[in-house]
Amino acid sequence: MRTTDLDIAKLSLAERIQLAEDLWDSVAAETGGLALTEAQATELDHRLAQLARDPEGGDAWEVVRGRIQERLDKAG
């Protein structure tokens, strides 16, 4: 593999994040996903319990996505 084909330093922050996501997705596709650590499973259980207690808590996905996109646009 030639690492000189892609000059990562010339990519915007948003492009580098997208590249990392694409790379991760390609790894996950080949491995069928990776097992969660005990800490990750515990955190997910905690969040699911929190959701069950308060289904209306937190922000809608559209709101969260908007905040993320806003940050990426500013960074990038």
N, C-alpha and C positions, 0 to 999 in steps of 0.2 A: 504494500500500500504506500502510495506517495502522499505524504502529508502536505506537500507544497502545492497541491492542486487547489487547496482552499485556504485562503488567508483569513482565518477567523477574526483577526484583529480588525479587519475592514468591515465586518458585519455590525449592524446596529445591535443594541441590546435585545430588542424584540426578535431579531433574526437569530441571534445566538441562543435565546431561550427556545425558539421554535426548533432549532437544530438539535438542542439537547432533548427536547420532547420527542422528536422524530427518531433520534438514536435510541432513546429508552424504549419507544414503541417497537422498534425493530428487534431489540433484545427480548422484550416480553413476548413478541410473536413467536420467536424461536424457542423460548424456554417454557412457554405456556404460563408465564407469570412466575413470580417468585413467592416463596412462602413468607408470611408475615412473621416478624419477630414477636416474642411474647409481649414486649412493650407496645408494639403497634396493635396487636390484637386487644390488649387491655384498653388502649385509648379508643379504639373503635367501639368496644363494648360500652365504655363510659359515654361516648357520644350518642350511641343508639339509645341508652337508658335515658339520657337527657332529652332526647327527642321524644321518647315515649311519655315522659313527664310533662313536657311542654311543646306540643307539636307546632305551635304558632311562634315559638321563640326563634331568634335569629333572623337573618335576612333572606329574602327570596334569591334564588340563583341569579336571576336577571340583575338584581342590585349588586350582588357580589361580582358577577362578571363585569359589570360596568365599572366598578372600582378598580378591578384588575386591569382592564383595558385602559382606563385613565392613567394608571401608573405606568403602564408600558408605553403609552403615547408620550408621556412626559420624559421618560427615560430614553426614548428613542430613536 
